[in-house]
Amino acid sequence: MLINFSDTATAFRNKSKFELRKSYLLFSSLAFPWIVKSGKYLSEFAFKTHLPVKGLIKATVFNQFCGGEDIRDCSNSIDELIEMGVGSILDYSVEGKETEKDFDRTKNTVIETIKYASEKTGVPLAVFKPTGMGRFALLEKVSAGHALSANEQLEWDRVVGRFHDIAQAAKDYNIPVMVDAEESWIQQAVDDVVTALMMEFNTERVLILNTIQFYRHDRLEFLQKSLEHAVENNYFLGVKIVRGAYMEKERNRAEEMGYLDPIQPDKAASDRDYDAGIRLLIDNIDRINFVCGTHNEASSQLLVSLMAERGIDPGDRRIWFAQLYGMSDHISFNLAASGFNVVKYLPFGPVRDVMPYLIRRAEENTSVRGQTGRELGLIKAELRRRKQEKHQPATIPQ
């Protein structure tokens, strides 16, 4: 089966001409790094000095990449995606918090998304970021294997407890939850906690999924070992695979601190390992549920083809495709139109608190090769198609 990812009529059938032009203007702006950099500092200054910029931000970049300011606020976006045959993942995208009160609030919000997903059609999965559960520095110290003080050990116990509370909610409401991957120097602690949760909660079905970033050169081996561990310990492996989002930060830190760069030498190597990961997952699908998180047409087509070769139904609930809200609709909606399970990451949170997330999305669109150009090209193609369609002569019945 071949998916026509250039079918813009399907990709944008839920968008008006005004909405398409608005998106075109936004992505055109994101193509200029100086605009993104200036916007970052201006928005930070505006919020600190209480300038009335919330409305402008919400009407532009927020509405492009976020579903709303709270869970219920996302319902319209969820319903619109349902009409396109696409599910939603409510992603509480408040970042940079450092207090126990903030961590407990984030945990409770994630549990609210799980409960909401159990009641709302079109929300099949949940997700959270490890740094929403505990201090970055503590995750770093645990990952490095350093001894913790008595107070730090108590703090770490609370972090693990938050992970466990979310996993228990996943079981109680029967909604699988994904744990995002973050920087490599905190990932070991996350992997250890998530593996323990999978051993406890994935004995009958997949409720907990870890995330693997294939822009790291050691992750294909990690996936193989994770599969072996699941088989040896008799649990089901849950995995979300992505390429990754922290490349520049990773390389800069490795150079500054003088250790081996954990990042692949080039994009081709990331693509190779990512696709090898897809093949490994499909080869072991009886032990695995996985989410293929990608904005890459070739990797998406590879998974489609492998499913067809193995006789796996497009709607098999063990396999999901995932893209970010506001991006790569040509992948999401064309896959959904062919019957595949597709979800969009739907970030939400107060405008001010999700600004770090929005800035990362903006920076990603300037740094990821071809991303902005591809979005602009697709929008232009659809606007051109609609114009031509409008001017086609009406057919005369015979």
C-alpha positions in Angstrom: 0.0 0.0 0.0 1.3 3.4 -1.0 0.1 6.6 0.8 -0.1 9.7 -1.2 1.4 12.2 1.2 1.1 15.0 -1.5 -2.7 14.8 -1.3 -3.3 18.3 0.0 -7.1 18.1 -0.5 -7.2 15.4 2.2 -4.5 17.0 4.4 -6.3 20.4 4.5 -9.9 19.6 4.0 -10.7 20.9 7.6 -9.0 24.3 6.9 -10.6 27.4 5.4 -8.7 29.6 2.9 -8.3 32.1 5.7 -6.8 29.5 8.1 -4.4 28.3 5.4 -3.2 31.8 4.7 -2.8 32.5 8.4 -0.7 29.3 8.8 1.3 30.3 5.7 2.1 33.7 7.2 3.2 32.1 10.5 5.5 29.5 8.9 6.9 32.2 6.7 7.9 34.1 9.8 9.4 31.1 11.4 11.7 30.6 8.4 13.8 33.6 9.7 15.9 32.7 12.8 16.2 36.4 13.7 12.4 36.7 14.0 12.2 33.7 16.3 15.1 34.9 18.4 13.6 38.4 18.7 10.2 37.0 19.5 11.7 34.9 22.3 13.2 37.8 24.1 10.3 40.2 23.4 7.8 37.7 24.8 9.9 37.1 27.9 10.2 40.9 28.4 6.5 41.4 27.8 5.4 38.9 30.4 7.8 40.2 33.0 6.6 43.7 32.5 2.9 42.7 32.2 2.5 44.1 28.7 -0.8 42.9 27.1 0.6 40.4 24.6 -1.3 37.3 25.6 -4.0 37.9 22.9 -1.5 38.3 20.1 0.4 35.1 21.1 -2.7 33.1 21.5 -4.1 34.2 18.1 -0.9 33.2 16.3 1.7 30.7 17.5 -0.4 29.3 20.4 -3.4 28.5 18.2 -1.1 26.9 15.6 0.6 24.5 18.0 -1.6 24.2 21.1 -5.1 22.9 21.8 -6.0 25.3 24.7 -5.2 26.6 28.1 -6.7 23.8 30.1 -8.1 20.3 29.4 -11.7 21.3 28.7 -10.4 24.1 26.5 -9.0 21.4 24.2 -12.4 19.8 23.4 -13.0 21.7 20.2 -9.6 20.8 18.8 -10.2 17.1 19.8 -13.5 17.1 18.1 -12.1 18.6 14.9 -9.4 16.0 14.8 -12.0 13.2 15.4 -13.8 14.4 12.2 -10.5 13.8 10.4 -10.2 10.3 11.9 -7.3 11.4 14.1 -7.0 11.0 17.9 -5.4 13.4 20.4 -2.8 13.1 23.1 -3.3 15.8 25.8 0.2 17.0 26.5 0.5 19.3 29.5 3.3 21.5 28.2 4.2 23.6 31.2 8.0 23.5 31.5 10.8 24.8 33.7 9.2 24.3 37.1 11.3 23.4 40.1 9.2 23.2 43.3 7.5 20.2 44.9 4.2 22.0 44.7 4.7 22.5 40.9 5.6 18.8 40.5 2.5 17.6 42.4 0.3 20.0 40.4 1.8 18.6 37.1 1.3 15.0 38.3 -2.3 15.7 39.2 -2.9 17.4 35.9 -1.5 14.4 34.0 -3.9 12.1 36.0 -6.7 14.4 35.1 -5.8 14.0 31.4 -5.9 10.2 31.9 -9.3 10.4 33.5 -10.6 12.7 30.8 -9.3 10.3 28.1 -11.3 7.5 29.6 -14.5 9.6 29.3 -13.8 11.4 26.0 -13.9 9.8 22.6 -10.7 10.3 20.5 -8.1 10.5 23.3 -6.5 7.0 23.3 -3.2 7.8 25.0 -1.7 10.0 27.6 1.9 11.4 28.1 4.1 13.3 30.5 7.7 14.7 30.7 10.0 13.3 33.4 11.1 16.8 34.3 7.5 17.6 35.2 7.9 15.1 38.1 11.2 16.2 39.6 14.2 18.5 39.5 16.5 18.2 36.5 19.5 18.3 38.7 18.2 15.4 40.8 17.5 13.3 37.7 21.0 14.1 36.5 22.6 13.0 39.8 20.7 9.8 39.9 21.5 9.1 36.2 25.2 9.5 37.0 25.0 7.0 39.9 26.1 9.5 42.5 25.2 8.9 46.1 22.2 10.9 47.4 22.0 12.7 50.7 19.2 11.7 53.0 17.0 14.6 51.9 17.8 13.9 48.3 16.8 10.3 48.7 13.4 11.3 50.2 13.0 13.7 47.3 13.8 11.0 44.8 11.3 8.7 46.5 8.7 11.3 45.9 9.7 11.5 42.2 9.3 7.8 41.8 6.1 8.0 43.7 4.7 10.5 41.1 5.6 8.2 38.3 3.9 5.3 40.1 0.7 7.3 40.8 0.4 8.1 37.1 1.0 4.4 36.1 -1.7 3.4 38.6 -4.1 5.9 37.0 -3.3 4.4 33.6 -4.3 1.0 35.0 -7.4 2.2 36.8 -8.7 4.0 33.7 -7.2 1.7 31.1 -5.4 4.5 29.2 -1.8 3.8 28.2 0.6 6.5 29.1 3.9 7.4 27.4 6.9 8.8 29.2 8.8 11.3 27.0 12.6 11.1 26.6 14.7 14.2 27.4 18.4 15.0 27.6 20.8 12.0 27.6 22.4 12.9 30.9 19.1 12.5 32.8 17.8 9.6 30.7 19.3 6.7 32.6 17.3 7.5 35.7 14.1 7.8 33.6 14.8 4.5 31.7 15.3 2.7 35.0 12.1 4.0 36.6 10.0 3.3 33.4 11.4 -0.2 33.0 10.4 -1.0 36.6 6.9 0.4 35.9 6.6 -1.8 32.7 7.6 -4.8 34.7 4.8 -4.1 37.2 2.0 -2.8 35.0 2.6 -4.3 31.5 2.1 -8.0 32.5 -1.2 -8.4 30.6 -1.2 -5.5 28.2 0.8 -2.4 27.5 0.0 0.5 29.8 3.4 2.2 30.1 5.5 3.2 27.1 9.1 4.4 27.2 10.5 6.8 24.5 13.6 6.1 22.4 15.4 8.9 20.6 17.2 7.5 17.6 19.4 10.6 17.0 21.4 8.9 19.8 23.8 6.3 18.3 23.3 3.8 21.1 19.5 3.6 21.0 19.1 0.8 18.5 21.1 -1.4 20.8 19.0 -0.1 23.8 15.8 -1.1 22.0 17.1 -4.6 21.4 18.1 -5.0 25.0 14.8 -3.6 26.2 13.0 -6.3 24.1 15.2 -9.0 25.5 14.6 -7.8 29.0 10.8 -7.8 28.4 10.9 -11.4 27.1 13.1 -12.6 30.0 10.9 -10.9 32.6 7.6 -11.8 31.0 6.1 -8.4 30.4 5.0 -6.5 27.3 7.2 -3.7 25.9 5.7 -0.3 25.3 7.8 2.0 23.1 7.4 5.4 21.4 10.2 6.0 18.8 11.2 9.4 17.7 14.3 10.9 16.1 15.0 13.5 18.8 14.8 17.1 19.8 18.0 18.1 21.8 20.8 17.7 19.2 22.5 21.1 19.5 22.3 21.1 23.3 23.7 17.5 23.4 26.7 18.2 21.1 27.6 21.5 22.9 27.6 19.8 26.3 29.7 16.8 25.1 32.3 19.2 23.6 32.4 21.4 26.7 32.7 18.5 29.1 35.0 16.4 26.9 33.0 13.2 26.6 31.9 11.1 23.6 29.1 12.9 21.6 26.0 10.7 22.1 24.5 12.0 18.8 24.6 10.2 15.5 27.3 11.5 13.1 24.7 12.7 10.5 21.0 12.6 9.7 21.4 9.5 7.5 22.6 7.5 10.5 19.6 8.7 12.5 17.3 7.7 9.6 19.0 4.3 9.3 18.6 3.4 13.0 15.1 4.8 13.1 14.0 2.6 10.2 15.9 -0.4 11.7 14.0 0.2 14.9 10.7 0.0 13.0 11.7 -3.3 11.5 12.7 -4.7 14.9 9.4 -3.6 16.4 7.3 -5.1 13.6 9.3 -8.4 13.8 8.4 -8.6 17.5 4.9 -7.2 17.4 3.4 -10.0 19.5 5.4 -8.6 22.5 5.2 -4.9 21.8 2.8 -1.9 21.4 4.5 1.1 19.8 4.0 4.6 18.7 5.8 5.8 15.6 6.4 9.5 16.3 7.7 11.0 13.0 7.3 13.8 10.6 9.2 11.8 7.9 7.2 10.5 5.0 9.7 7.7 4.1 9.6 6.2 7.6 5.8 6.5 7.7 5.6 4.7 4.3 8.1 2.0 5.5 5.8 1.2 8.5 2.8 1.1 6.2 4.5 -1.3 3.8 5.8 -3.6 6.6 2.3 -3.8 8.1 0.9 -4.8 4.7 3.7 -7.4 4.1 2.9 -9.0 7.5 -0.8 -8.9 7.0 -1.3 -6.5 9.9 -4.6 -4.6 9.7 -4.1 -0.8 9.4 -6.4 -0.4 12.5 -4.4 -2.8 14.7 -4.4 -1.0 18.1 -0.8 -2.2 18.8 0.6 0.4 16.3 0.1 4.1 16.2 1.5 7.0 14.1 2.0 10.3 15.9 2.7 13.9 14.8 2.6 17.2 16.6 -0.5 19.4 16.4 -0.2 22.1 13.8 2.5 20.3 11.8 2.7 17.6 9.1 -1.1 17.3 8.5 -0.3 15.8 5.1 1.1 12.8 7.0 -1.5 12.5 9.7 -4.6 13.0 7.7 -3.6 10.9 4.7 -2.7 8.0 7.0 -5.9 8.3 8.8 -7.9 8.4 5.6 -6.3 5.0 4.8 -7.5 3.5 8.1 -4.3 3.8 10.2 -4.3 4.7 13.8 -3.0 8.3 14.0 -2.8 10.7 17.0 -1.7 14.3 17.3 0.2 15.6 20.3 -2.1 18.3 21.6 -0.2 20.6 24.0 -2.1 22.7 26.5 -1.5 25.0 29.4 -1.6 28.7 30.3 -0.2 30.8 27.5 2.6 32.2 29.7 3.6 28.8 31.1 3.8 27.1 27.7 6.0 29.8 26.2 9.2 27.6 26.6 7.4 24.9 24.6 6.3 27.3 21.9 9.7 28.8 21.6 11.2 25.3 21.2 8.6 24.6 18.4 9.5 27.9 16.7 13.3 27.2 17.0 12.8 23.6 15.7 11.0 24.9 12.6 14.0 27.1 11.8 16.6 24.5 12.5 15.1 21.3 11.2 16.1 21.0 7.6 13.2 21.4 5.2 10.4 21.5 7.9 9.3 25.0 7.3 9.8 24.9 3.6 7.7 21.7 3.4 4.8 23.2 5.3 4.9 26.3 3.2 5.0 24.2 0.0 2.1 22.1 0.9 -0.1 25.1 1.9 0.8 26.8 -1.4 -0.1 23.7 -3.3 -3.5 23.5 -1.6 -4.3 27.2 -2.2 -3.3 26.7 -5.9 -5.5 23.6 -6.1 -8.5 25.4 -4.7 -8.0 28.3 -7.0 -7.9 26.0 -10.0 -10.9 24.0 -8.8 -12.9 27.2 -8.4 -12.2 28.3 -12.0 -12.9 24.9 -13.6 -15.8 25.1 -16.0 -19.0 23.3 -14.8 -19.7 20.0 -16.6 -22.9 19.9 -18.6 -25.0 16.8 -18.1 -25.4 14.7 -21.2 
